[in-house]
Amino acid sequence: MSALKSVHAIELGNVKAFIIEGEKTVLVDTGVKPVPDEILSFFEKGGIKLGDARQVEYLRRGSFHYIMQFISERGLRIDAIICTHYHTDHTGCLKQLKETLNVPVAMHHLEISLVEGRVAPPPSTVLPPKLAAHFTITPCAVDIPLRHDQLFTPELRIIHLEGHTAGNICLLYKDEVLLPGDSIMGKNLLNPAMGPDAINPPLANASLDQAKAIANLKKLLDYQFSAILPSHGEPITENAYPMLKSFIASIH
């Protein structure tokens, strides 16, 4: 079976979670808490389209229900949760899912203090403080610290790619499927200005150090893959490695 068929994207509005069915079945990222209408209006008024009524409802309701529904409908048993970084569109439902699924949580060690609530994350540069307060991290214990080039299972490799956040990671499954988290943004069909091409760098206003994030993309060329499934934007399901190589050459 193609490795791509073992990786399932869960659409959650403007972000995705993934499930990898392998030696261990791993949930990658956990979506958002319910998003209040005032925040939805803030983005819409700012010119950021959130999609049709179904996509907006994903955000309004929050990701927990949709992730659990996906798991239940397919009869899956989750063995672990890995979060690619601490941002709350990736850790929004982490504590709730950890407790419901009764599984360990893994993250890069540089993100753990933020997710456990021992260190405050940098203030949002996207939302005003009153609205940003809705996106505080619900502290959650992290069980497994991850490091660069670690094999979480014999078929699932951790790649540390600092820049978007300090402990931002990508996941490489069977040397075929790259899950870059927010290290790479896919083509944004709703908001082309945010992602006009098949491959785009992470957004500057959402990154700790966008220059470092872009510079570190070349580390991905040390690995082999044929597909890239970004957390935001459209997937690339074939010829992804040469496409990324060309993109990196164009920006250096």
N, C-alpha and C positions, 0 to 999 in steps of 0.2 A: 504494500500500500504506500502511496506517495505520502511523505511527511506532511504535506499541506492538508491532506484530508483528515489528519489527526489534530489539527489546530482549528478551533471554532471561535469565530468572532461573535461577541454579544453586543449588538447595537444598543447604545444607551443615550441617544441624542447626539450630542456633539463630541462624544468620547466612546471608546470601546473598551470592554474587558475581553479577555481571551481564556479559553480552556484548552490545555494541551493534554490529550489522551496518550500517555506513554507508559513507561515503566511505573511512574507515579502520575496520577491525574492532577494537574496543577491549574489552579485559578490564578490568572495574571491580572492584577489590578482589580479594583472594587467599585469603580464609578463614584457617583456623587450622592450626597445627602439630598433630600427634597429641596428644590430651589424655589424660594419665595417669588411671588409674582412681581414684587418691586425690583428684583434683580433681573428677571426675564425682561421687564420693561426697560430697564437701564441699558441692556445690551441692544434691544431692538431699536430704541431711540438713538443709540450711538451708531446705528448703521450695520450692526452685526446680525445677520439673519440666523434664526435658530431653527428654521425648517417648518414643515407642515404641522398640523395639529397633533399628529402622532409623535413626532420628534419632540415637540414642546412638552407633551405629556410625560415623556421619559424623564425630562428634567424636573418638571413640577412634582412628580410622584417620587423621584429618587430611584436609585439603581437597585436597591436591595431586592425588591419584588421581582424585577425582570431577571436578575441573575439567578435567583432561587427558582423561578419558573423554568428557565432554560435548563438548569441542572435536573429538576424534577421530571420535566417532559422527556428527557433523554435517559433517565435512570442512572445518572452518573454518581459516582462516589468520589468526592474531592479528597485528596491526600494532603495538600498543602496550598497555601496562598503565598505568592511572590508579588511584591509591589515594586514597580520599576523606579519609583521615587515618591517623595512625601506629599506632593501637591494633592489637594483635596478632591480633584476630579479623578484621582487614582486611588486614594485612601479613604474616600468619603464614607463608605459602608464597611470599612475593614473590621472594626470591633464587632459590629453586628454579625457579619459573616463568619468571623473567627469563632464567635460563641455559638452561632447556629449550627455551623458545620463541624465544630469541635476539632479544628485542625491547627497545626503550627503555622506561624507567619514567618516569612523570610524576607530580608531586605539587606541592602549594602550597609555595612556597619556605620558609615557616616550619616545615614538617615535615621538611625534607630532612636537617638535622643529626641529628635523632633517628633517622631510618631508616638513615642511613649510619653510625650508632654513634659520632658525634663528641660528642654530648650525651646524657646519661642522662635518660630520661623521668621524670616525677614517680612516686613509689611508688604501687602499687595501693592503692586504698581498699576494694577488693572482696575481695581474697584476703590471707591472712597471708603474710609474706615468704617462708617456705619453699615455699609453693605458687606464689606469684607468680613465683618464679625460673624456673618452667617456661615462662613466657610472655615471656621476654626477646626482644627483637627480634634476628633474625639480620641483621647489617648488610648492606645492599645499596646499591650505587651508584644514584643517581637521575640520570637524563640530562636531564630537561626540567623546569625550574622553572615553575610555573603562577602566574598572577595573576588577580585578580578581573576578571570580565567578558571574559576572554580567550576567543576562539574557537579551540578546539583543532583543529577542522575547521570549515568553514562552517556545519555543522549541529549542532555540539556545543559548548555554551557552559559555561564554568567560572564558578561563583558562590561566592565566598568568604564563609563564614558563621561568623565567629569565635564561640567559646563552648564547644562540646563539646570542641574542642581549639583551639589558636591558629590553625592553618592548615587547619581543617576546611573542606571544599568540598562543594558540590552540583554535579550535572551536569544540564544541560537539553538534551534532544535534540529538535531540530526544533520548538521551542516547543510541544511536546505532552507529552513524558514527562520528569518530574522524578525524578532519582535523588538523594535527599537524604542518602545515607549514614546517619549517626546523628543528623542534625539533626532528623529527625522519626521517631518510633517508630510503627509500625503497630499494629493491634489484636493483642494477644498472646493466642492461644487457649489456650495451655498454662498461662500464668501471668497471668490477667486483672488482678491487682493491679499488674503492671508495665506494662500497656498495656490499659486497660479500654475505650478508645474507638477509633474509626477513626483518629484523629490524636492523638498524645501527644507531649509534649516529651521530649528526651533524658533519660536517667536521671541524677539528681543525683549519685549516688555514682560515676558513670563519666565525669562532665564536669568540665573544668577550671573553668568558670564557667557554671553552669546558668542563672543570671539573665540573663547576656549572651546565651547561646544562645537563650533564649526571646525576649528583646527583639529579637534580630536576625532572627527568623523573618519579621518584617514586610517585610524586604528582598525576600523571595521574591514578594511581591505586585506588584513592579515588572515581573514577567515573566508570560508566558502559558503555561499548561499545562492538560491535561485529565486526566492520570494522575500519581499519585505511587507510586513503587515503593521503599519503604524497605528498608534492609538487614535490619531486624528487624521481624517482624510482617507483617500481611496487606496486600496491595496495594490501592490505590484506582484503579480503571481507568476511571472516568468522573466528571465533575463535581468533580474534585479541587480546582480553584482556588476555587470558592465555598465548599467545605467548609473549606479552609484559612483563607480569609478569615473565616468564621464562628468558627472555633476561635481565631484571633488576637484577634478582637473580644471573645471570652468571657474571655480571660486578661489583658486590658489595661484 
